[in-house]
Amino acid sequence: MQRRARHIQPTDLKRKAIGAAVAELRRAAGFSQERLSSDCGFERTYLSRVERGILNPTAIRVWTIADALKVPFRELVGRMETWAVEQGRR
């Protein structure tokens, strides 16, 4: 019997903040991961790994996500900062 691969658990608060903000805004827009990744020109698995805090996307990719969600880049970044501050208080 083949053993299932273990899921990678992110530990970096900033990566988690990026993912949490992207997932929150994606859901608020009513987008699936498939739709958002298609609109951005990314693989769905890439977006999934960003949302889970596994990947650290470049600024241009974060900007591409913001554009696809039709939110200002500063709003996405602001949500990242807010999420990280709230998590730091816990």
Backbone as a printed PyTorch tensor [residue, N CA C, xyz], in Angstrom:
tensor([[[  0.8400,  -1.1760,   0.0000],
         [  0.0000,   0.0000,   0.0000],
         [  0.8900,   1.2460,   0.0000]],

        [[  0.5810,   2.1530,  -0.8850],
         [  1.3810,   3.3690,  -0.9890],
         [  0.9290,   4.3880,   0.0480]],

        [[  1.8970,   5.0170,   0.6760],
         [  1.6260,   6.0050,   1.7080],
         [  1.3120,   7.3540,   1.0790]],

        [[  0.2970,   8.0210,   1.6020],
         [ -0.0590,   9.3520,   1.1030],
         [  1.0000,  10.3550,   1.4960]],

        [[  1.2310,  11.2930,   0.6210],
         [  2.1860,  12.3640,   0.9120],
         [  1.6300,  13.2530,   2.0140]],

        [[  2.5070,  13.7150,   2.8710],
         [  2.0840,  14.6180,   3.9380],
         [  1.8420,  16.0030,   3.3730]],

        [[  0.8490,  16.6550,   3.8990],
         [  0.5670,  18.0270,   3.4810],
         [  1.5920,  18.9500,   4.1260]],

        [[  2.0520,  19.8890,   3.3400],
         [  3.0040,  20.8660,   3.8460],
         [  2.2340,  21.8810,   4.6840]],

        [[  2.6780,  22.1050,   5.8940],
         [  2.0510,  23.0760,   6.7700],
         [  2.9140,  24.3300,   6.8130]],

        [[  2.3940,  25.4460,   6.3190],
         [  3.1880,  26.6730,   6.3140],
         [  3.4110,  27.1940,   7.7260]],

        [[  4.5640,  27.7850,   7.9250],
         [  4.8760,  28.3590,   9.2320],
         [  5.1430,  29.8580,   9.1550]],

        [[  5.3520,  30.3820,   7.9790],
         [  5.6650,  31.7980,   7.8080],
         [  4.3880,  32.6310,   7.8570]],

        [[  4.2870,  33.5020,   8.8340],
         [  3.0910,  34.3260,   9.0350],
         [  2.7950,  35.2040,   7.8230]],

        [[  3.8190,  35.7250,   7.1840],
         [  3.6000,  36.6150,   6.0400],
         [  3.0440,  35.8520,   4.8440]],

        [[  3.5390,  34.6450,   4.6100],
         [  2.9830,  33.8330,   3.5150],
         [  1.5410,  33.4620,   3.8060]],

        [[  1.2600,  33.1350,   5.0520],
         [ -0.1150,  32.8130,   5.4300],
         [ -1.0190,  34.0260,   5.2300]],

        [[ -0.5020,  35.2240,   5.5310],
         [ -1.2850,  36.4480,   5.3770],
         [ -1.6430,  36.6870,   3.9150]],

        [[ -0.7010,  36.4500,   3.0240],
         [ -0.9750,  36.6000,   1.5890],
         [ -2.0990,  35.6590,   1.1930]],

        [[ -1.9570,  34.4140,   1.5750],
         [ -2.9600,  33.4060,   1.2200],
         [ -4.3230,  33.6940,   1.7930]],

        [[ -4.3620,  34.1130,   3.0500],
         [ -5.6440,  34.4060,   3.6860],
         [ -6.3490,  35.5730,   3.0000]],

        [[ -5.5940,  36.5980,   2.6500],
         [ -6.1800,  37.7640,   1.9900],
         [ -6.6930,  37.4040,   0.5950]],

        [[ -5.9190,  36.6390,  -0.1530],
         [ -6.3410,  36.2350,  -1.4950],
         [ -7.6050,  35.3800,  -1.4040]],

        [[ -7.6100,  34.3990,  -0.5020],
         [ -8.7740,  33.5220,  -0.3640],
         [-10.0150,  34.3110,   0.0540]],

        [[ -9.8520,  35.2430,   0.9840],
         [-10.9810,  36.0490,   1.4580],
         [-11.5800,  36.8750,   0.3230]],

        [[-10.7230,  37.5550,  -0.4120],
         [-11.2200,  38.3900,  -1.5080],
         [-11.7820,  37.5460,  -2.6510]],

        [[-11.1870,  36.3940,  -2.8950],
         [-11.6950,  35.4950,  -3.9490],
         [-13.1110,  35.0440,  -3.6100]],

        [[-13.2960,  34.6220,  -2.3740],
         [-14.6320,  34.1600,  -1.9520],
         [-15.6470,  35.3120,  -1.9940]],

        [[-15.2240,  36.4990,  -1.5520],
         [-16.1190,  37.6570,  -1.5650],
         [-16.5550,  38.0000,  -2.9900]],

        [[-15.6770,  37.7650,  -3.9520],
         [-15.9930,  38.0350,  -5.3520],
         [-16.8270,  36.9170,  -5.9780]],

        [[-16.9730,  35.8010,  -5.2440],
         [-17.7370,  34.6760,  -5.7610],
         [-16.9740,  33.8440,  -6.7790]],

        [[-15.6440,  33.9210,  -6.7330],
         [-14.8130,  33.1820,  -7.6850],
         [-14.3830,  31.8480,  -7.0910]],

        [[-14.3120,  30.8450,  -7.9220],
         [-13.6720,  29.5860,  -7.5430],
         [-12.1730,  29.7470,  -7.7820]],

        [[-11.3960,  28.8380,  -7.2260],
         [ -9.9570,  28.8650,  -7.5190],
         [ -9.7280,  28.6820,  -9.0120]],

        [[-10.5310,  27.8350,  -9.6390],
         [-10.3850,  27.5830, -11.0750],
         [-10.5950,  28.8600, -11.8750]],

        [[-11.6460,  29.6050, -11.5350],
         [-11.9250,  30.8190, -12.2910],
         [-10.8400,  31.8650, -12.0880]],

        [[-10.4540,  32.0870, -10.8210],
         [ -9.4370,  33.1120, -10.5590],
         [ -8.1180,  32.7350, -11.2070]],

        [[ -7.7270,  31.4890, -11.0960],
         [ -6.4530,  31.0900, -11.6990],
         [ -6.5090,  31.2420, -13.2170]],

        [[ -7.6390,  30.9220, -13.8140],
         [ -7.7900,  31.0890, -15.2610],
         [ -7.7080,  32.5620, -15.6550]],

        [[ -8.3910,  33.4150, -14.8890],
         [ -8.3560,  34.8540, -15.1740],
         [ -6.9520,  35.4340, -15.0290]],

        [[ -6.1570,  34.8410, -14.1400],
         [ -4.7850,  35.3200, -13.9020],
         [ -3.7700,  34.6790, -14.8530]],

        [[ -4.1460,  33.5750, -15.4730],
         [ -3.2060,  32.8490, -16.3170],
         [ -2.2950,  31.9310, -15.5180]],

        [[ -2.7430,  31.5250, -14.3310],
         [ -1.9770,  30.6300, -13.4570],
         [ -2.6120,  29.2420, -13.4630]],

        [[ -1.8440,  28.2670, -13.0320],
         [ -2.4030,  26.9420, -12.7690],
         [ -3.2220,  27.0190, -11.4860]],

        [[ -4.2910,  26.2290, -11.3960],
         [ -5.0950,  26.2220, -10.1820],
         [ -4.2750,  25.7680,  -8.9880]],

        [[ -3.3650,  24.8260,  -9.2010],
         [ -2.5460,  24.3390,  -8.0880],
         [ -1.6200,  25.4330,  -7.5640]],

        [[ -1.1790,  26.3350,  -8.4340],
         [ -0.3490,  27.4600,  -7.9890],
         [ -1.1590,  28.3330,  -7.0350]],

        [[ -2.3710,  28.6830,  -7.4440],
         [ -3.2110,  29.5330,  -6.6040],
         [ -3.5360,  28.8360,  -5.2870]],

        [[ -3.7880,  27.5530,  -5.3350],
         [ -4.0590,  26.7920,  -4.1110],
         [ -2.8810,  26.8660,  -3.1520]],

        [[ -1.6800,  26.7190,  -3.6670],
         [ -0.4890,  26.7700,  -2.8100],
         [ -0.2470,  28.1780,  -2.2620]],

        [[ -0.6070,  29.2070,  -3.0310],
         [ -0.5240,  30.5840,  -2.5270],
         [ -1.5040,  30.7550,  -1.3730]],

        [[ -2.7470,  30.3120,  -1.5680],
         [ -3.7750,  30.4720,  -0.5380],
         [ -3.4480,  29.6920,   0.7320]],

        [[ -2.7560,  28.5850,   0.5950],
         [ -2.3840,  27.7950,   1.7730],
         [ -1.1100,  28.3050,   2.4390]],

        [[ -0.4810,  29.3210,   1.8640],
         [  0.7170,  29.9010,   2.4590],
         [  1.9760,  29.1240,   2.1850]],

        [[  1.9460,  28.2730,   1.1860],
         [  3.1130,  27.4550,   0.8530],
         [  4.0640,  28.2220,  -0.0590]],

        [[  3.5020,  28.9850,  -0.9950],
         [  4.3240,  29.7490,  -1.9340],
         [  4.3740,  31.2170,  -1.5470]],

        [[  5.4420,  31.8480,  -1.9470],
         [  5.6300,  33.2740,  -1.7450],
         [  5.5930,  33.9300,  -3.1290]],

        [[  4.4170,  34.4180,  -3.5520],
         [  4.3190,  34.9650,  -4.9050],
         [  5.0550,  36.2900,  -5.0370]],

        [[  5.4740,  36.5870,  -6.2460],
         [  6.1130,  37.8670,  -6.5170],
         [  5.0600,  38.9700,  -6.4520]],

        [[  5.5220,  40.1910,  -6.3180],
         [  4.6050,  41.3360,  -6.2540],
         [  3.7650,  41.4310,  -7.5260]],

        [[  4.3600,  41.1520,  -8.6680],
         [  3.6000,  41.2620,  -9.9220],
         [  2.4950,  40.2220,  -9.9780]],

        [[  2.7310,  39.0510,  -9.3980],
         [  1.6700,  38.0310,  -9.3780],
         [  0.5600,  38.4220,  -8.4120]],

        [[  0.9150,  39.0120,  -7.2880],
         [ -0.1030,  39.4930,  -6.3500],
         [ -0.9150,  40.5980,  -7.0180]],

        [[ -0.2540,  41.4590,  -7.7580],
         [ -0.9370,  42.5370,  -8.4730],
         [ -1.8820,  41.9550,  -9.5320]],

        [[ -1.4430,  40.9080, -10.2070],
         [ -2.2820,  40.2350, -11.2050],
         [ -3.5400,  39.6710, -10.5500]],

        [[ -3.3850,  39.1020,  -9.3700],
         [ -4.5340,  38.5670,  -8.6350],
         [ -5.4910,  39.7000,  -8.2660]],

        [[ -4.9450,  40.8060,  -7.7610],
         [ -5.7810,  41.9540,  -7.4000],
         [ -6.5490,  42.4700,  -8.6150]],

        [[ -5.8730,  42.5720,  -9.7420],
         [ -6.5370,  43.0360, -10.9680],
         [ -7.6710,  42.0960, -11.3770]],

        [[ -7.4250,  40.7880, -11.2970],
         [ -8.4500,  39.8120, -11.6810],
         [ -9.6510,  39.8850, -10.7440]],

        [[ -9.4000,  40.2010,  -9.4730],
         [-10.4850,  40.3310,  -8.5000],
         [-11.1390,  41.7110,  -8.5380]],

        [[-10.5610,  42.5990,  -9.3440],
         [-11.0490,  43.9740,  -9.4780],
         [-11.0300,  44.7200,  -8.1390]],

        [[ -9.9370,  44.5310,  -7.4140],
         [ -9.7090,  45.2820,  -6.1740],
         [ -8.3680,  45.9940,  -6.3120]],

        [[ -8.2380,  47.1610,  -5.7060],
         [ -6.9470,  47.8470,  -5.7600],
         [ -5.8600,  47.0150,  -5.0640]],

        [[ -4.6670,  47.0930,  -5.5880],
         [ -3.5230,  46.3840,  -5.0020],
         [ -3.3820,  46.7440,  -3.5280]],

        [[ -3.5660,  48.0150,  -3.2000],
         [ -3.4180,  48.4670,  -1.8120],
         [ -4.4320,  47.8070,  -0.8870]],

        [[ -5.6260,  47.4810,  -1.4000],
         [ -6.6270,  46.8030,  -0.5680],
         [ -6.1760,  45.3800,  -0.2370]],

        [[ -5.6480,  44.6890,  -1.2320],
         [ -5.1530,  43.3310,  -0.9950],
         [ -4.0010,  43.3530,   0.0070]],

        [[ -3.0720,  44.2740,  -0.1670],
         [ -1.9440,  44.3930,   0.7600],
         [ -2.4310,  44.7910,   2.1500]],

        [[ -3.3940,  45.6900,   2.2230],
         [ -3.9520,  46.1030,   3.5110],
         [ -4.5780,  44.9260,   4.2550]],

        [[ -5.2540,  44.0530,   3.5300],
         [ -5.8460,  42.8740,   4.1670],
         [ -4.7690,  41.9180,   4.6620]],

        [[ -3.6840,  41.8240,   3.9230],
         [ -2.5670,  40.9860,   4.3780],
         [ -2.0380,  41.5050,   5.7140]],

        [[ -1.8100,  42.8150,   5.7710],
         [ -1.2740,  43.4250,   6.9960],
         [ -2.2360,  43.2520,   8.1640]],

        [[ -3.5110,  43.4930,   7.9250],
         [ -4.5090,  43.3510,   8.9780],
         [ -4.5470,  41.9260,   9.5000]],

        [[ -4.5400,  40.9570,   8.6030],
         [ -4.5770,  39.5450,   8.9960],
         [ -3.3540,  39.1980,   9.8420]],

        [[ -2.1810,  39.6400,   9.4050],
         [ -0.9420,  39.3240,  10.1360],
         [ -0.9520,  39.9460,  11.5300]],

        [[ -1.4380,  41.1820,  11.6450],
         [ -1.5040,  41.8410,  12.9540],
         [ -2.4610,  41.0860,  13.8680]],

        [[ -3.6290,  40.7140,  13.3420],
         [ -4.6050,  39.9800,  14.1530],
         [ -4.0540,  38.6420,  14.6160]],

        [[ -3.3290,  37.9510,  13.7720],
         [ -2.7590,  36.6560,  14.1300],
         [ -1.6440,  36.8130,  15.1750]],

        [[ -0.9210,  37.9270,  15.0750],
         [  0.1580,  38.1850,  16.0170],
         [ -0.3430,  38.4540,  17.4270]],

        [[ -1.5850,  38.8850,  17.5370],
         [ -2.1780,  39.1660,  18.8480],
         [ -2.6360,  37.9010,  19.5590]],

        [[ -2.8070,  36.8290,  18.8080],
         [ -3.3380,  35.5790,  19.3820],
         [ -2.2770,  34.8320,  20.1460]]])
